[in-house]
Amino acid sequence: MLIAIPFRHRQRWAWWAAWLPMIANLGYTLTFGVHDHTILARSLIADIALPVLLIAHIPAFFGPNRVQRPAAPSPVTFPG
């Protein structure tokens, strides 16, 4: 997934972008899952697990103790 590294770096946009697969999976569940009970049962696992996991990460992304990481390392300068 393209947002895995930014998500691990706790960039807020990655948390919001992680909801897009959730919306796509809901569409999959409502179109294909309605016609096949096996697909419905398996897709409901992702429909339930992804929002629970994203909600569990709210303190890491939006909490008061959120660690700010620098975007890029600062250049090293040598005297001379």
C-alpha positions in Angstrom: 0.0 0.0 0.0 1.4 3.4 -0.9 0.5 5.0 2.4 2.3 2.4 4.7 5.5 4.4 5.2 3.8 7.8 5.8 1.3 6.0 8.1 4.2 4.6 10.2 5.7 8.1 10.3 2.3 9.3 11.8 1.6 11.8 9.0 -2.0 12.9 9.4 -2.9 12.8 5.7 -2.0 9.1 5.7 -4.6 8.4 8.4 -7.3 10.2 6.3 -6.1 8.4 3.1 -6.5 5.0 4.9 -10.2 5.5 4.8 -10.3 5.3 1.0 -9.8 1.6 0.9 -12.6 1.3 3.5 -15.0 3.2 1.2 -14.0 1.0 -1.7 -14.4 -2.2 0.3 -17.9 -1.1 1.4 -18.8 -0.7 -2.3 -17.4 -4.2 -3.0 -19.4 -5.6 -0.1 -22.6 -4.0 -1.2 -22.3 -5.0 -4.8 -20.7 -8.5 -4.9 -21.2 -9.6 -1.3 -25.0 -9.3 -1.6 -25.0 -12.1 -4.2 -22.5 -14.4 -2.5 -22.6 -15.2 1.2 -19.0 -16.3 1.3 -17.8 -13.0 -0.2 -20.1 -11.2 2.2 -18.7 -12.9 5.2 -15.1 -12.4 4.3 -15.5 -8.7 3.2 -17.4 -7.9 6.4 -14.2 -8.8 8.3 -12.4 -6.0 6.6 -15.4 -3.7 6.8 -15.3 -4.1 10.6 -11.5 -4.4 11.3 -10.3 -1.4 9.3 -12.4 1.2 11.0 -11.6 -0.3 14.4 -7.9 -0.2 13.7 -8.0 3.3 12.4 -10.0 4.5 15.4 -7.5 2.8 17.7 -4.7 4.9 16.0 -6.4 8.3 16.7 -4.3 9.1 19.8 -1.1 8.5 17.8 -2.1 10.9 15.0 -4.2 13.5 16.8 -3.4 13.1 20.5 -1.7 15.7 22.7 1.5 13.6 23.1 2.0 13.2 19.4 5.7 13.0 18.5 6.7 15.5 15.8 9.2 13.9 13.4 11.3 16.1 11.2 10.4 15.9 7.5 14.0 15.6 6.4 17.3 15.4 8.3 19.1 18.7 8.7 22.3 19.1 6.8 25.6 18.7 8.6 27.9 21.6 8.5 31.6 21.5 9.4 33.6 24.5 10.7 36.3 25.5 8.4 
